[in-house]
Amino acid sequence: MEAEQEAKRRAGQVRALILDVDGVLTDGRLYYTRRGETVKAFFSRDGFAIKMAQSLGLKVGILSGRGGAVLRRRLADLSIEPALVVEESHDKARDFALLCQRLGMAPTEVAYMGDDVPDVVVLRQAGLAMAPADAAPEAQSVAHLITRATGGKGAVREAIVFILQARGLWETALRQWHALAD
């Protein structure tokens, strides 16, 4: 219970969320066409949660060891600012610091969700470290929050709901989107 309270305390200070892609926004599988193009599947409810968070002022960025046209297309659909995207990172610690600088925020104000060994260094630096349920044990061991959902299947949505609840914004988010339906 103490760990959950600590995660909530940390989430209450979060003003931005940086996400890994493969294994977080996707289920980690990579599909290749005959022509060598990569195909990825993204979960629409994760995307909707990102839009909800953005509408309430939470900045969202990407820090990925991979990249490409498919990712850029999805990020454009989600209106993620290109300045908050680092693709093909070979030094996630350095690139996380760069994203914090671009955000004008201390690492303690930034949450990070990652799922594998290259993410551990960033998970240790972030104000709130999160990992999907199917993340590698190394990532889970340093995470403040491990979601019940797996990567590419709702982990990002669960993380965003957690942050918005901790910041007292979840009800506002629900009212905002319900108002659009009326």
Phi and psi restraints in degrees (value plus and minus 20) as a CYANA .aco file:
   2 GLU   PHI     -82.4   -42.4
   2 GLU   PSI     -59.0   -19.0
   3 ALA   PHI     -82.7   -42.7
   3 ALA   PSI     -60.8   -20.8
   4 GLU   PHI     -85.7   -45.7
   4 GLU   PSI     -61.0   -21.0
   5 GLN   PHI     -84.0   -44.0
   5 GLN   PSI     -59.7   -19.7
   6 GLU   PHI     -85.2   -45.2
   6 GLU   PSI     -61.6   -21.6
   7 ALA   PHI     -82.0   -42.0
   7 ALA   PSI     -62.5   -22.5
   8 LYS   PHI     -83.9   -43.9
   8 LYS   PSI     -61.6   -21.6
   9 ARG   PHI     -79.8   -39.8
   9 ARG   PSI     -66.9   -26.9
  10 ARG   PHI     -83.6   -43.6
  10 ARG   PSI     -62.5   -22.5
  11 ALA   PHI     -82.2   -42.2
  11 ALA   PSI     -52.4   -12.4
  12 GLY   PHI     -83.8   -43.8
  12 GLY   PSI     -38.8     1.2
  13 GLN   PHI    -118.2   -78.2
  13 GLN   PSI     -24.2    15.8
  14 VAL   PHI     -95.7   -55.7
  14 VAL   PSI     110.8   150.8
  15 ARG   PHI    -138.1   -98.1
  15 ARG   PSI     -27.9    12.1
  16 ALA   PHI    -170.2  -130.2
  16 ALA   PSI     134.4   174.4
  17 LEU   PHI    -150.1  -110.1
  17 LEU   PSI     104.6   144.6
  18 ILE   PHI    -129.9   -89.9
  18 ILE   PSI     114.4   154.4
  19 LEU   PHI    -141.2  -101.2
  19 LEU   PSI     118.4   158.4
  20 ASP   PHI     -93.4   -53.4
  20 ASP   PSI     148.1   188.1
  21 VAL   PHI    -127.0   -87.0
  21 VAL   PSI     -90.6   -50.6
  22 ASP   PHI     -87.6   -47.6
  22 ASP   PSI      99.4   139.4
  23 GLY   PHI      74.6   114.6
  23 GLY   PSI     -27.8    12.2
  24 VAL   PHI    -141.1  -101.1
  24 VAL   PSI     -86.3   -46.3
  25 LEU   PHI     -98.8   -58.8
  25 LEU   PSI     -39.8     0.2
  26 THR   PHI    -143.4  -103.4
  26 THR   PSI     152.6   192.6
  27 ASP   PHI    -101.7   -61.7
  27 ASP   PSI     -15.2    24.8
  28 GLY   PHI      72.8   112.8
  28 GLY   PSI     -32.9     7.1
  29 ARG   PHI    -100.4   -60.4
  29 ARG   PSI     125.3   165.3
  30 LEU   PHI    -138.0   -98.0
  30 LEU   PSI     109.3   149.3
  31 TYR   PHI    -130.4   -90.4
  31 TYR   PSI     117.6   157.6
  32 TYR   PHI    -138.6   -98.6
  32 TYR   PSI     114.6   154.6
  33 THR   PHI    -101.1   -61.1
  33 THR   PSI     152.4   192.4
  34 ARG   PHI     -78.1   -38.1
  34 ARG   PSI     -51.3   -11.3
  35 ARG   PHI    -104.3   -64.3
  35 ARG   PSI     -16.2    23.8
  36 GLY   PHI      66.4   106.4
  36 GLY   PSI     -12.1    27.9
  37 GLU   PHI     -98.3   -58.3
  37 GLU   PSI     125.1   165.1
  38 THR   PHI    -109.7   -69.7
  38 THR   PSI     117.5   157.5
  39 VAL   PHI    -141.0  -101.0
  39 VAL   PSI     113.6   153.6
  40 LYS   PHI    -151.1  -111.1
  40 LYS   PSI     132.1   172.1
  41 ALA   PHI    -131.5   -91.5
  41 ALA   PSI     111.7   151.7
  42 PHE   PHI    -134.1   -94.1
  42 PHE   PSI     125.3   165.3
  43 PHE   PHI    -107.6   -67.6
  43 PHE   PSI     103.1   143.1
  44 SER   PHI     -82.2   -42.2
  44 SER   PSI     -53.4   -13.4
  45 ARG   PHI     -90.1   -50.1
  45 ARG   PSI     -49.7    -9.7
  46 ASP   PHI     -84.0   -44.0
  46 ASP   PSI     -63.8   -23.8
  47 GLY   PHI     -82.5   -42.5
  47 GLY   PSI     -61.7   -21.7
  48 PHE   PHI     -83.6   -43.6
  48 PHE   PSI     -60.2   -20.2
  49 ALA   PHI     -82.7   -42.7
  49 ALA   PSI     -58.5   -18.5
  50 ILE   PHI     -81.0   -41.0
  50 ILE   PSI     -64.6   -24.6
  51 LYS   PHI     -82.5   -42.5
  51 LYS   PSI     -61.0   -21.0
  52 MET   PHI     -80.2   -40.2
  52 MET   PSI     -67.9   -27.9
  53 ALA   PHI     -80.4   -40.4
  53 ALA   PSI     -65.5   -25.5
  54 GLN   PHI     -80.7   -40.7
  54 GLN   PSI     -59.0   -19.0
  55 SER   PHI     -85.8   -45.8
  55 SER   PSI     -38.7     1.3
  56 LEU   PHI    -123.6   -83.6
  56 LEU   PSI      -8.2    31.8
  57 GLY   PHI      73.6   113.6
  57 GLY   PSI     -20.2    19.8
  58 LEU   PHI     -97.1   -57.1
  58 LEU   PSI     101.8   141.8
  59 LYS   PHI     -97.2   -57.2
  59 LYS   PSI     122.0   162.0
  60 VAL   PHI    -147.0  -107.0
  60 VAL   PSI     111.2   151.2
  61 GLY   PHI    -153.4  -113.4
  61 GLY   PSI     154.9   194.9
  62 ILE   PHI    -149.9  -109.9
  62 ILE   PSI     116.8   156.8
  63 LEU   PHI    -155.3  -115.3
  63 LEU   PSI      82.9   122.9
  64 SER   PHI    -148.6  -108.6
  64 SER   PSI     124.0   164.0
  65 GLY   PHI     -97.5   -57.5
  65 GLY   PSI     -32.6     7.4
  66 ARG   PHI    -139.4   -99.4
  66 ARG   PSI     159.0   199.0
  67 GLY   PHI    -182.7  -142.7
  67 GLY   PSI    -176.6  -136.6
  68 GLY   PHI     104.0   144.0
  68 GLY   PSI     154.3   194.3
  69 ALA   PHI     -83.3   -43.3
  69 ALA   PSI     -57.5   -17.5
  70 VAL   PHI     -82.7   -42.7
  70 VAL   PSI     -65.9   -25.9
  71 LEU   PHI     -83.1   -43.1
  71 LEU   PSI     -67.2   -27.2
  72 ARG   PHI     -80.1   -40.1
  72 ARG   PSI     -56.6   -16.6
  73 ARG   PHI     -83.5   -43.5
  73 ARG   PSI     -65.9   -25.9
  74 ARG   PHI     -83.9   -43.9
  74 ARG   PSI     -61.9   -21.9
  75 LEU   PHI     -86.7   -46.7
  75 LEU   PSI     -54.2   -14.2
  76 ALA   PHI     -85.5   -45.5
  76 ALA   PSI     -61.7   -21.7
  77 ASP   PHI     -79.0   -39.0
  77 ASP   PSI     -53.3   -13.3
  78 LEU   PHI    -111.0   -71.0
  78 LEU   PSI     -18.6    21.4
  79 SER   PHI      37.7    77.7
  79 SER   PSI      16.9    56.9
  80 ILE   PHI    -101.4   -61.4
  80 ILE   PSI     105.6   145.6
  81 GLU   PHI     -80.4   -40.4
  81 GLU   PSI     109.3   149.3
  82 PRO   PHI     -75.0   -35.0
  82 PRO   PSI     -51.6   -11.6
  83 ALA   PHI     -87.0   -47.0
  83 ALA   PSI     -37.3     2.7
  84 LEU   PHI    -122.7   -82.7
  84 LEU   PSI       2.5    42.5
  85 VAL   PHI    -143.5  -103.5
  85 VAL   PSI     106.3   146.3
  86 VAL   PHI    -141.8  -101.8
  86 VAL   PSI      96.4   136.4
  87 GLU   PHI    -122.6   -82.6
  87 GLU   PSI     137.3   177.3
  88 GLU   PHI      32.8    72.8
  88 GLU   PSI      22.8    62.8
  89 SER   PHI     -90.5   -50.5
  89 SER   PSI     112.7   152.7
  90 HIS   PHI    -131.4   -91.4
  90 HIS   PSI     -21.9    18.1
  91 ASP   PHI    -166.6  -126.6
  91 ASP   PSI      65.0   105.0
  92 LYS   PHI     -85.3   -45.3
  92 LYS   PSI     -51.0   -11.0
  93 ALA   PHI     -83.3   -43.3
  93 ALA   PSI     -68.1   -28.1
  94 ARG   PHI     -83.0   -43.0
  94 ARG   PSI     -63.1   -23.1
  95 ASP   PHI     -92.4   -52.4
  95 ASP   PSI     -50.4   -10.4
  96 PHE   PHI     -84.9   -44.9
  96 PHE   PSI     -64.1   -24.1
  97 ALA   PHI     -80.5   -40.5
  97 ALA   PSI     -59.9   -19.9
  98 LEU   PHI     -82.0   -42.0
  98 LEU   PSI     -64.6   -24.6
  99 LEU   PHI     -84.8   -44.8
  99 LEU   PSI     -60.1   -20.1
 100 CYS   PHI     -80.9   -40.9
 100 CYS   PSI     -61.4   -21.4
 101 GLN   PHI     -82.2   -42.2
 101 GLN   PSI     -66.0   -26.0
 102 ARG   PHI     -82.2   -42.2
 102 ARG   PSI     -53.8   -13.8
 103 LEU   PHI     -96.4   -56.4
 103 LEU   PSI     -40.3    -0.3
 104 GLY   PHI      50.5    90.5
 104 GLY   PSI      14.2    54.2
 105 MET   PHI    -148.9  -108.9
 105 MET   PSI     131.8   171.8
 106 ALA   PHI     -96.3   -56.3
 106 ALA   PSI     132.5   172.5
 107 PRO   PHI     -74.6   -34.6
 107 PRO   PSI     -48.9    -8.9
 108 THR   PHI     -85.7   -45.7
 108 THR   PSI     -38.3     1.7
 109 GLU   PHI    -114.7   -74.7
 109 GLU   PSI     -19.3    20.7
 110 VAL   PHI    -138.5   -98.5
 110 VAL   PSI     107.2   147.2
 111 ALA   PHI    -111.5   -71.5
 111 ALA   PSI     130.8   170.8
 112 TYR   PHI    -156.0  -116.0
 112 TYR   PSI     117.0   157.0
 113 MET   PHI    -139.4   -99.4
 113 MET   PSI     101.8   141.8
 114 GLY   PHI    -160.4  -120.4
 114 GLY   PSI     146.5   186.5
 115 ASP   PHI    -150.4  -110.4
 115 ASP   PSI     -21.5    18.5
 116 ASP   PHI    -166.9  -126.9
 116 ASP   PSI     159.7   199.7
 117 VAL   PHI     -72.0   -32.0
 117 VAL   PSI     -64.9   -24.9
 118 PRO   PHI     -81.9   -41.9
 118 PRO   PSI     -36.6     3.4
 119 ASP   PHI    -107.9   -67.9
 119 ASP   PSI     -34.9     5.1
 120 VAL   PHI     -78.3   -38.3
 120 VAL   PSI     -63.7   -23.7
 121 VAL   PHI     -80.4   -40.4
 121 VAL   PSI     -57.5   -17.5
 122 VAL   PHI     -95.6   -55.6
 122 VAL   PSI     -61.1   -21.1
 123 LEU   PHI     -76.6   -36.6
 123 LEU   PSI     -55.2   -15.2
 124 ARG   PHI     -91.8   -51.8
 124 ARG   PSI     -44.9    -4.9
 125 GLN   PHI    -110.5   -70.5
 125 GLN   PSI     -48.2    -8.2
 126 ALA   PHI     -90.3   -50.3
 126 ALA   PSI     130.3   170.3
 127 GLY   PHI     -83.4   -43.4
 127 GLY   PSI     -56.0   -16.0
 128 LEU   PHI    -154.1  -114.1
 128 LEU   PSI      96.2   136.2
 129 ALA   PHI    -121.6   -81.6
 129 ALA   PSI     106.7   146.7
 130 MET   PHI    -150.2  -110.2
 130 MET   PSI     129.0   169.0
 131 ALA   PHI    -160.8  -120.8
 131 ALA   PSI     124.4   164.4
 132 PRO   PHI     -87.7   -47.7
 132 PRO   PSI     142.2   182.2
 133 ALA   PHI     -77.3   -37.3
 133 ALA   PSI     -51.0   -11.0
 134 ASP   PHI    -121.2   -81.2
 134 ASP   PSI      -0.9    39.1
 135 ALA   PHI     -86.8   -46.8
 135 ALA   PSI     139.2   179.2
 136 ALA   PHI     -81.3   -41.3
 136 ALA   PSI     127.8   167.8
 137 PRO   PHI     -74.7   -34.7
 137 PRO   PSI     -53.9   -13.9
 138 GLU   PHI     -83.3   -43.3
 138 GLU   PSI     -59.7   -19.7
 139 ALA   PHI     -92.3   -52.3
 139 ALA   PSI     -62.9   -22.9
 140 GLN   PHI     -82.4   -42.4
 140 GLN   PSI     -54.2   -14.2
 141 SER   PHI     -86.4   -46.4
 141 SER   PSI     -40.9    -0.9
 142 VAL   PHI    -130.1   -90.1
 142 VAL   PSI     -20.1    19.9
 143 ALA   PHI     -99.4   -59.4
 143 ALA   PSI     122.0   162.0
 144 HIS   PHI     -99.4   -59.4
 144 HIS   PSI     -48.4    -8.4
 145 LEU   PHI    -156.7  -116.7
 145 LEU   PSI     108.7   148.7
 146 ILE   PHI    -134.1   -94.1
 146 ILE   PSI     100.1   140.1
 147 THR   PHI     -92.3   -52.3
 147 THR   PSI     139.8   179.8
 148 ARG   PHI     -98.0   -58.0
 148 ARG   PSI     -50.0   -10.0
 149 ALA   PHI    -100.2   -60.2
 149 ALA   PSI     134.6   174.6
 150 THR   PHI    -112.8   -72.8
 150 THR   PSI     148.0   188.0
 151 GLY   PHI     -80.6   -40.6
 151 GLY   PSI     115.4   155.4
 152 GLY   PHI      55.1    95.1
 152 GLY   PSI     -14.7    25.3
 153 LYS   PHI    -158.8  -118.8
 153 LYS   PSI      18.1    58.1
 154 GLY   PHI      90.2   130.2
 154 GLY   PSI     -21.2    18.8
 155 ALA   PHI     -82.4   -42.4
 155 ALA   PSI     -61.0   -21.0
 156 VAL   PHI     -87.0   -47.0
 156 VAL   PSI     -62.6   -22.6
 157 ARG   PHI     -80.2   -40.2
 157 ARG   PSI     -65.9   -25.9
 158 GLU   PHI     -79.9   -39.9
 158 GLU   PSI     -62.3   -22.3
 159 ALA   PHI     -83.5   -43.5
 159 ALA   PSI     -62.7   -22.7
 160 ILE   PHI     -86.7   -46.7
 160 ILE   PSI     -63.5   -23.5
 161 VAL   PHI     -79.2   -39.2
 161 VAL   PSI     -63.3   -23.3
 162 PHE   PHI     -77.4   -37.4
 162 PHE   PSI     -67.5   -27.5
 163 ILE   PHI     -84.1   -44.1
 163 ILE   PSI     -68.0   -28.0
 164 LEU   PHI     -83.7   -43.7
 164 LEU   PSI     -57.9   -17.9
 165 GLN   PHI     -84.3   -44.3
 165 GLN   PSI     -64.9   -24.9
 166 ALA   PHI     -83.0   -43.0
 166 ALA   PSI     -52.0   -12.0
 167 ARG   PHI    -108.3   -68.3
 167 ARG   PSI     -19.9    20.1
 168 GLY   PHI      53.5    93.5
 168 GLY   PSI       5.8    45.8
 169 LEU   PHI    -130.6   -90.6
 169 LEU   PSI     -25.9    14.1
 170 TRP   PHI     -83.6   -43.6
 170 TRP   PSI     -65.4   -25.4
 171 GLU   PHI     -82.6   -42.6
 171 GLU   PSI     -57.6   -17.6
 172 THR   PHI     -82.1   -42.1
 172 THR   PSI     -62.8   -22.8
 173 ALA   PHI     -81.1   -41.1
 173 ALA   PSI     -65.0   -25.0
 174 LEU   PHI     -84.2   -44.2
 174 LEU   PSI     -63.7   -23.7
 175 ARG   PHI     -82.6   -42.6
 175 ARG   PSI     -61.0   -21.0
 176 GLN   PHI     -79.5   -39.5
 176 GLN   PSI     -65.9   -25.9
 177 TRP   PHI     -99.1   -59.1
 177 TRP   PSI     -50.0   -10.0
 178 HIS   PHI     -87.8   -47.8
 178 HIS   PSI     -56.0   -16.0
 179 ALA   PHI     -83.0   -43.0
 179 ALA   PSI     -52.9   -12.9
 180 LEU   PHI     -88.8   -48.8
 180 LEU   PSI     -47.1    -7.1
 181 ALA   PHI    -102.9   -62.9
 181 ALA   PSI     -39.4     0.6
